[in-house]
Structures are given as structure tokens and as C-alpha cells.
Amino acid sequence: MKKFIITTCAIILFGIISVYTIYFKGFYINFSKKEVTTNTRIYEKTIQVKQDNIFMPFTIKGVNLPSSIAGHTATEFAIDKDTYLRWFDFIANMGANSIRIYTIYNDDFYNALYEYNTTHETPLYLLQGIQVSSYANNSKNDAYSKDFYYSLKEDAIDVVDVIHGKKIISLNKQNGSGYYFKDISPWLLGYIVGSDFNANTIAYTNHKDYDTSYQGTYITTSDNASAFEVLLAKVMDHLIHYETEKYGYQSLITFSSSTTIDPFEYDSEYASQIGKHTSINPNHIQVTDKFQAGFFASYQLVQVYDQFYNHFSTNQKNLLSERSITIQEMATATESYFKLLSDYHNMPVIINDFGFSTSRGCDEILGPNNEQIQGEKIVTYYQQMIDNDIQGAFISTWQDAWDRATWNTSYSVETSELFHWHDIQGKHTGFGLLGFSSNTIELDGSNKDWPSIASTITTSFVDNNTTNSYSIDTFYDESGLYLFIKNTEEKPLDSLTIALDITQNSGSTSYKNTLSFNTPVDFIIELSKESGRMLVQSRYESLRANYLADISDENAYFHFPDKDDTTFVPIYNICNSYKKDENGNYLIPLKYETYETGQLIAGNSSKNSLADYCYSNEGVELRIPWQLLNITNPDSLHIHDDYYEHYGVVPIKAEDFSIGIAPKSASSLSLEPISYTPFKRKEYKEYLKASYYIIQDSWRKIE
């Protein structure tokens, strides 16, 4: 009996150790040399995928699929299997054939992809990402640090085992977790190393005394490679070696570059103004005969400036001339750039990330895109790529990502809490083709589709020595505050002045010396059927306090408005700026310009997704984005405190909101408080944007 117990315990212990070493640590013994197979390969300068045992050319029509969903951060990996399956159907019906993910996701993603591809005649292919942490990518260390280089190597091993269904991952901070027992390698397009590499980290690594040559089993570098390119070669060779030796399988591989770190060198003045000071060159990466799949170049499309080719350095022009590569001046800069990428590289080129946001906020003086424009731009750019020999692209992104902060608005909000609500003023929250909402409200001049929780207030005003009032329905959701002003026979709605009191620390009791208020007011909205505009009291204008030096080289804190200043000013976003040539074409980026984001757009949101308000026979319906009210987090009702007492944005708890509405001819207005209860919603409805159907119409015509 004792021997039996000992034997049983030994067997159990051996089993535990075996599971741990195989499924957690990736241990394997290669007893015999496996015959290497692959389902993808590079042939000349095209990507090919094996279909019915025949390699066929494969043009990528893909979408990037973030791991975030409304109400959750990306690192929660909160998307479940059923949601993925539903999304895969939408993605495939749009005409897409590929999905890119950034890192290892929870096992729900891989289980869903396996189920989808085994139950559908036409599969979806996966470009699997391997990504360093944001900390490692942006830290003071070079790329050979433990958190960068060694983390990439470790994750490369994990990724291979995940793809082949032999991995168990417990909880960690960066990647997903779960039991990965489904082999999805038949539908693996390839691996992509990295995402948004920090140019400073690349340059710092290249300036240190590291090897600039690597001769691996499957990947080598040319004589003129940089230290960072050698690092990438080592990581890729490490991954290929592991997959080849353990599984007898090879897949396509690439690394993520971008238009900001492309191989091209510009003259010093132009380079400094576009912030380009380093490069990665895929042509410095070479494959050996032992690698059957192949390597391709992969770029994120960030920004291409008009007539960029006129600013190449003398050395760059000579190098292009030696290779007989000429820049073709096409109708647009992007077309010329796509053709240059294709001609310059020795391998196929894809665009791994391009897209346009439908957020109300923007960081370009050209202004935001509605859903119609988003779809049209994506179709146009994609066709330009195909016409210029790019082998396909991934649209960024499939779904909106509420947790993504934007450089020009992040100062104004609590970025760690963004996932709870939809900051439609943040550009990066609106790149998706699929959006989320807690309601189905359309801005159509009616409140019949409003939830029952809407409340009603009545505000009074004096006009021509007569006291009158308007009834206002108020409602709020994750994107903003909604108002519905009911039409009346006594005072038909035409030109209106809406006043809002947000903070007790500043505000004006009058506007244009013609309209007085019973309480200090922070915001004014001038509204008519033709136009609308939102203004802020000068003391409470966030852009001046935070970006005046960047816009006009003035010190915002040397002289500043009084707390009771009666001046109301327009509301602006800070934007990238561009110099124009004599023909009015944008040329070289300067410091910053501004875009008046407080301009309100009239219309019906079913026809124009950027519509802010709509007049009808019933009344006026208006939505005010939270960030335009200087609210850092509607979840906790935090607002901006006084900038000039704290030298920037410091959030404080709001005491209450008040609102009043009067005709433009009124002389005084009494504001009334709005009932507000902070919300924490976790359930949101999905909706397909108009851009989805535009892309569907185009992509389903492409064989």
C-alpha cells in the first residue's frame, strides 16, 4: 500500500512537472528532424497563402482588432468568445480576410477564431503581434534592456506556443491569459514584432556600442545594419528557430515600422520640423535558404507631407539614383509615397495601420471626419495602395477604443478613467468602424427616443420687460449632456442664448453687457437654425492656460483674466500645423495651430454623425460633449479647478450644474440647477458606422 501511494504521488508529481514545463515553460525535446511546412510564403514581391495545397497570391484586406471594449481597458481583455464570433461575422461580411492583434489576447479570442474558421468556408487569417510594454518602449533605457529585448524574446516563445495550441498562461500585466489548446496555425498569416517603436529609443540604441551585424540560422543582416535592426533580427531569428525546431512549421514574419521612422533621410531643416531623426530599414534584413516562409516590410501610415520628395538629403537622392528609383509625382503625396515604398523595398510591403477617426475632436486644422467621410477616405487610400503595388493593409481599427488618450486633449481629462465614458473630443477614441453607445438617441429635433430617466426644468428670462420661460428636458450619457428645448407658441424657437454654470471659482454675471445672469456663468452657447457656437469665460479657457506658450510664445501666467472677467472666448483644440507654399499646398509642419472645436454643427445625426444640434417643429435637441464643459471625468463629476491658482489642470468635485435658456433679445436670465447622478455603466450597445457599409461595398467587389 505504501509503495502504491508513493508511486501514485510520483506519477502525479511527474504529471504536474510535465504540464508545467511543457505548457507553461515551452519545454520540448526534438528527437527527430521534422519536415518543415508552411502555409504562407513570399514569392518575388507578393505574399502567398496555401489554398487547396496551392500557393495563391494574397492581398490583405484587414482590420486591427484592439483588446478593449467600452467600459473596460485593453489590459482587462474583457471581450468574450461570443462577441468575437459576432465580430468575425461582421468583419468577414465587410469583405475583410485578415485580422491583426497587437499581443497575446485571452484564450477566448483564439478559441473563437478556431471555431469560426472551422465552421466557415472562407477563413479569416491572423497577423499575430508581439509587443513591448509602453514603459519599456518609452523608458530611459535602450532597447537591449530586460524589459525590451528579453521581454520580446520571451513573448516570441509564448506566442508560438499559443498559436500552435500548447500553452497555459496565468495572469500577467501585459498579455492575456488562459488555456491555449486550439491549433490555429493553418490560418496564421504571420508574426509582426512591435508596434509604435519610440524613435528616441531606436536612436539611443543605435548610438551605443552594440553589434551592427548578425548572422543567424534564418535571419541575417547586411553590412550597413544598425544596432536596433540587429536586435530585431535576433528576435525574429529566435522565434523562427523555436517554431521550426518544435513544430516543424514556419510562418511569415515582419516588424512594425512607420512613416516617421522609414528608411529615408531628409535635409536637416525639414527633418527637424517633422521630428524625424532616426530610421529602420527593412532592406537591411535578409533571410537564409533555411527560411521557407519569408520576410516582408510593414508600415504604420502616420503622416505623409506634400512634396516630401523635394526635401530628401543629397545622400538620399544619390542612393535612390543608384538603384534607379525615381519619385513619381502623382495626384497626392500618399500615392507617391506608396509607390516609393513598393519600389524601394526588396520584399512585399503592407500598411499595418491606417485609418481616420470619427471623433468630434481633432488634431488637424482640416477638422474632424464624419462616418461617411471616414469610409470614403479609407476606400480611397486603400485603392491608392493597391494601385501602387502595396500588398494590402489593415484598417485601424475595428472597434472604437475609449481607453486611448489623445496627445492634444489628454491634459484636459483623467486619462486613467477614460474607458468608463466616451470622450468624443479625443481623436483616438473614434477610429473604429464599430461604435458603442448606452442608448439609441438620434439628434433629430425630438426627444421621443430619450430614456425615461430624463428630467425637466424650467428657466425664466426677461424680454422686453416681460417675464417668460422655456421648458428644458435634460439627459446625459457617456458622451455628453443632452438638452431638449420645447417649442412654445408664445416664444417660437429661433436664435437662443444658453448659459451654463459649472464651477463656483469663476464666471461672469453678464454677457456682452446686454444679458445678465442670477449666478456667475462659465459657458455661453449661441444657437440658431443656421449656426451654433460655444464660448467659454476667458478665465476658464483651458487652452490658454495650458498651451499659450506653444501657440504664440506668450506666458499665460504673466498676465491672466480676472475671475469675474466678462469676456467670453471661442473654444479651440491645439493642432498640428503646416506651412503652405506659394500655391497654398501644405508643406512643412510648424509648431502648432488651432481649430475651433466650439463651432456647433446643425443637422440630423442619422445623416451627419458630427451633428451637434437639430431644430424641428417640436423644439431644439442639443448634445454638449463632456470635455467642452471642462469636465475631466463625468463618472465622478470632476471638473477643472482654477488654472491660475494651480498652474494647469487640477480636477475637483463639482458642486452642481446650472443652466438657463433665453431668446437672443432677452435682457436677464435665471439659471436653474440640473439633477446629476454620476454613472458607471458597463453595458453598451454596438452599432456599425456608415463607414462600414462604404468599405463593404468596395471590398466585396475586390476578388
C-alpha positions, 0 to 999 in steps of 0.5 A: 500500500505504501509503495502504491501511494508513493508511486501514485504521488510520483506519477502525479508529481511527474504529471504536474512537472510535465504540464508545467514545463511543457505548457507553461515553460515551452519545454520540448525535446526534438528527437527527430528532424521534422519536415518543415511546412508552411502555409504562407510564403513570399514569392518575388514581391507578393505574399502567398497563402496555401489554398487547396495545397496551392500557393495563391497570391494574397492581398490583405484586406484587414482590420486591427482588432484592439483588446478593449471594449467600452467600459473596460481597458485593453489590459482587462481583455474583457471581450468574450468568445461570443462577441468575437464570433459576432465580430468575425461575422461582421468583419468577414461580411465587410469583405475583410480576410485578415485580422491583426492583434497587437499581443497575446489576447485571452484564450477566448479570442483564439478559441473563437477564431478556431471555431469560426474558421472551422465552421466557415468556408472562407477563413479569416487569417491572423497577423499575430503581434508581439509587443513591448510594454509602453514603459519599456518602449518609452523608458530611459533605457535602450532597447537591449534592456530586460524589459525590451529585448528579453521581454520580446524574446520571451513573448516570441516563445509564448506566442508560438506556443499559443498559436500552435495550441500548447500553452497555459498562461496565468495572469500577467500585466501585459498579455492575456491569459488562459488555456491555449489548446486550439491549433490555429496555425493553418490560418496564421498569416504571420508574426509582426514584432512591435508596434509604435517603436519610440524613435528616441529609443531606436536612436539611443540604441543605435548610438551605443556600442552594440553589434551592427551585424548578425548572422543567424540560422534564418535571419541575417543582416547586411553590412550597413545594419544598425544596432536596433535592426540587429536586435530585431533580427535576433528576435525574429531569428529566435522565434523562427528557430523555436517554431521550426525546431518544435513544430516543424512549421514556419510562418511569415514574419515582419516588424512594425515600422512607420512613416516617421521612422522609414528608411529615408533621410531628409535635409536637416531643416525639414527633418527637424520640423517633422521630428524625424531623426532616426530610421529602420530599414527593412532592406537591411534584413535578409533571410537564409535558404533555411527560411521557407516562409519569408520576410516582408516590410510593414508600415504604420501610415502616420503622416505623409507631407506634400512634396516630401520628395523635394526635401530628401538629403543629397545622400538620399537622392544619390542612393535612390539614383543608384538603384534607379528609383525615381519619385513619381509625382502623382495626384497626392503625396500618399500615392507617391509615397506608396509607390516609393515604398513598393519600389524601394523595398526588396520584399512585399510591403503592407500598411499595418495601420491606417485609418481616420477617426470619427471623433468630434475632436481633432488634431488637424486644422482640416477638422474632424471626419464624419462616418461617411467621410471616414469610409470614403477616405479609407476606400480611397487610400486603400485603392491608392495602395493597391494601385501602387503595388502595396500588398494590402493593409489593415484598417485601424481599427475595428472597434472604437477604443475609449481607453486611448488618450489623445496627445492634444486633449489628454491634459484636459481629462483623467486619462486613467478613467477614460474607458468608463465614458466616451470622450468624443473630443479625443481623436483616438477614441473614434477610429473604429468602424464599430461604435458603442453607445448606452442608448439609441438617441438620434439628434433629430429635433425630438426627444421621443427616443430619450430614456425615461430617466430624463428630467425637466426644468424650467428657466425664466428670462426677461424680454422686453420687460416681460417675464417668460420661460422655456421648458428644458428636458435634460439627459446625459450619457457617456458622451455628453449632456443632452438638452431638449428645448420645447417649442412654445407658441408664445416664444417660437424657437429661433436664435437662443442664448444658453448659459451654463454654470459649472464651477463656483471659482469663476464666471461672469454675471453678464454677457456682452453687457446686454444679458445678465445672469442670477449666478456667475456663468462659465459657458455661453452657447449661441444657437440658431437654425443656421449656426451654433457656437460655444464660448467659454469665460476667458478665465476658464479657457483651458487652452490658454492656460495650458498651451499659450506658450506653444501657440504664440510664445506668450506666458499665460501666467504673466498676465491672466483674466480676472475671475469675474472677467466678462469676456467670453472666448471661442473654444479651440483644440491645439493642432498640428500645423503646416506651412503652405507654399506659394500655391497654398499646398501644405508643406512643412509642419510648424509648431502648432495651430488651432481649430475651433472645436466650439463651432456647433454643427446643425443637422440630423445625426442619422445623416451627419454623425458630427451633428451637434444640434437639430431644430424641428417643429417640436423644439431644439435637441442639443448634445454638449460633449463632456470635455467642452464643459471642462469636465475631466471625468463625468463618472465622478463629476470632476471638473477643472479647478482654477488654472491660475491658482494651480498652474494647469489642470487640477480636477475637483468635485463639482458642486452642481450644474446650472443652466438657463435658456433665453431668446437672443433679445432677452435682457436677464436670465435665471439659471436653474440647477440640473439633477446629476447622478454620476454613472458607471455603466458597463453595458453598451450597445454596438452599432456599425458606422456608415463607414462600414457599409462604404468599405463593404461595398468596395471590398466585396467587389475586390476578388 
